[in-house]
Amino acid sequence: MQIKKSGTQWIVTPSGYFNSDAGEAVKKIFDDFMLDDSLHFVLNFSEVNLINSLGLSYLTEILEVLEESDRKLAFCSCSPIIDKTLKLMGMDQYASIHPDCSELTEL
């Protein structure tokens, strides 16, 4: 898992299957992010090929924490199936979804 801190955002790039193990790892990184003064938590899904319900439960947990703050979550470079899954779960109502991470300079 790659982590890049750039300006006011953290960009996290998980890889492979986004399941409970990957979700838990992202949640731990997110907990560190919340101790920082950065404003944007970005999940780059360019290297993720599939996400399951347990992985989604960790994303829901992150969204619940962010709902009580002025910070934001963004997803980028999602495959078509992950993009559709995030939208079916309604996550696009609480986080932004971008087709390409290169368009994210500052959210």
Contacts in CASP RR format, 6 or more apart in sequence:
PFRMAT RR
TARGET T0000
AUTHOR 0000-0000-0000
METHOD contacts of the structure
MODEL  1
MQIKKSGTQWIVTPSGYFNSDAGEAVKKIFDDFMLDDSLHFVLNFSEVNL
INSLGLSYLTEILEVLEESDRKLAFCSCSPIIDKTLKLMGMDQYASIHPD
CSELTEL
1 12 0 8 1.000
1 13 0 8 1.000
1 14 0 8 1.000
1 15 0 8 1.000
1 22 0 8 1.000
1 25 0 8 1.000
1 26 0 8 1.000
1 29 0 8 1.000
2 12 0 8 1.000
2 13 0 8 1.000
3 10 0 8 1.000
3 11 0 8 1.000
3 12 0 8 1.000
3 13 0 8 1.000
3 29 0 8 1.000
4 10 0 8 1.000
4 11 0 8 1.000
4 12 0 8 1.000
4 13 0 8 1.000
5 11 0 8 1.000
5 38 0 8 1.000
7 38 0 8 1.000
7 106 0 8 1.000
8 38 0 8 1.000
8 39 0 8 1.000
8 40 0 8 1.000
8 106 0 8 1.000
9 38 0 8 1.000
9 39 0 8 1.000
9 40 0 8 1.000
9 41 0 8 1.000
9 42 0 8 1.000
9 104 0 8 1.000
9 106 0 8 1.000
9 107 0 8 1.000
10 29 0 8 1.000
10 33 0 8 1.000
10 36 0 8 1.000
10 38 0 8 1.000
10 40 0 8 1.000
10 41 0 8 1.000
10 42 0 8 1.000
11 42 0 8 1.000
11 44 0 8 1.000
11 101 0 8 1.000
11 104 0 8 1.000
12 26 0 8 1.000
12 29 0 8 1.000
12 41 0 8 1.000
12 42 0 8 1.000
12 43 0 8 1.000
12 44 0 8 1.000
13 43 0 8 1.000
13 44 0 8 1.000
13 46 0 8 1.000
13 47 0 8 1.000
14 22 0 8 1.000
14 23 0 8 1.000
14 25 0 8 1.000
14 26 0 8 1.000
14 43 0 8 1.000
14 45 0 8 1.000
14 47 0 8 1.000
14 48 0 8 1.000
15 47 0 8 1.000
15 48 0 8 1.000
16 22 0 8 1.000
16 47 0 8 1.000
16 48 0 8 1.000
16 49 0 8 1.000
16 50 0 8 1.000
17 48 0 8 1.000
17 49 0 8 1.000
17 50 0 8 1.000
17 51 0 8 1.000
17 52 0 8 1.000
18 45 0 8 1.000
18 48 0 8 1.000
18 50 0 8 1.000
18 51 0 8 1.000
18 52 0 8 1.000
18 55 0 8 1.000
18 82 0 8 1.000
19 51 0 8 1.000
19 52 0 8 1.000
19 54 0 8 1.000
19 55 0 8 1.000
20 52 0 8 1.000
20 54 0 8 1.000
20 55 0 8 1.000
20 57 0 8 1.000
20 58 0 8 1.000
22 48 0 8 1.000
22 55 0 8 1.000
23 54 0 8 1.000
23 55 0 8 1.000
23 58 0 8 1.000
23 59 0 8 1.000
24 58 0 8 1.000
26 43 0 8 1.000
26 58 0 8 1.000
26 59 0 8 1.000
26 62 0 8 1.000
27 58 0 8 1.000
27 61 0 8 1.000
27 62 0 8 1.000
30 41 0 8 1.000
30 62 0 8 1.000
30 65 0 8 1.000
33 41 0 8 1.000
34 65 0 8 1.000
34 69 0 8 1.000
34 71 0 8 1.000
38 71 0 8 1.000
39 70 0 8 1.000
39 71 0 8 1.000
39 72 0 8 1.000
39 107 0 8 1.000
40 71 0 8 1.000
40 72 0 8 1.000
40 73 0 8 1.000
40 74 0 8 1.000
40 106 0 8 1.000
40 107 0 8 1.000
41 62 0 8 1.000
41 66 0 8 1.000
41 71 0 8 1.000
41 72 0 8 1.000
41 73 0 8 1.000
41 74 0 8 1.000
42 73 0 8 1.000
42 74 0 8 1.000
42 75 0 8 1.000
42 76 0 8 1.000
42 101 0 8 1.000
42 104 0 8 1.000
42 107 0 8 1.000
43 59 0 8 1.000
43 73 0 8 1.000
43 74 0 8 1.000
43 75 0 8 1.000
43 76 0 8 1.000
44 76 0 8 1.000
44 77 0 8 1.000
44 101 0 8 1.000
45 51 0 8 1.000
45 75 0 8 1.000
45 76 0 8 1.000
45 77 0 8 1.000
45 78 0 8 1.000
45 79 0 8 1.000
45 82 0 8 1.000
46 76 0 8 1.000
46 77 0 8 1.000
46 101 0 8 1.000
48 78 0 8 1.000
48 79 0 8 1.000
48 82 0 8 1.000
49 79 0 8 1.000
50 81 0 8 1.000
50 82 0 8 1.000
51 82 0 8 1.000
51 85 0 8 1.000
56 85 0 8 1.000
56 89 0 8 1.000
59 91 0 8 1.000
60 89 0 8 1.000
60 91 0 8 1.000
62 73 0 8 1.000
63 73 0 8 1.000
63 91 0 8 1.000
63 94 0 8 1.000
63 95 0 8 1.000
66 72 0 8 1.000
66 73 0 8 1.000
66 94 0 8 1.000
66 95 0 8 1.000
67 94 0 8 1.000
72 95 0 8 1.000
72 96 0 8 1.000
72 107 0 8 1.000
73 94 0 8 1.000
73 95 0 8 1.000
73 96 0 8 1.000
74 95 0 8 1.000
74 96 0 8 1.000
74 97 0 8 1.000
74 98 0 8 1.000
74 104 0 8 1.000
74 107 0 8 1.000
75 82 0 8 1.000
75 86 0 8 1.000
75 91 0 8 1.000
75 95 0 8 1.000
75 96 0 8 1.000
75 97 0 8 1.000
75 98 0 8 1.000
76 97 0 8 1.000
76 98 0 8 1.000
76 99 0 8 1.000
76 100 0 8 1.000
76 101 0 8 1.000
76 103 0 8 1.000
76 104 0 8 1.000
77 98 0 8 1.000
77 99 0 8 1.000
77 100 0 8 1.000
77 101 0 8 1.000
78 86 0 8 1.000
78 97 0 8 1.000
78 99 0 8 1.000
83 97 0 8 1.000
83 99 0 8 1.000
86 92 0 8 1.000
86 95 0 8 1.000
86 97 0 8 1.000
87 97 0 8 1.000
91 97 0 8 1.000
96 107 0 8 1.000
98 104 0 8 1.000
END
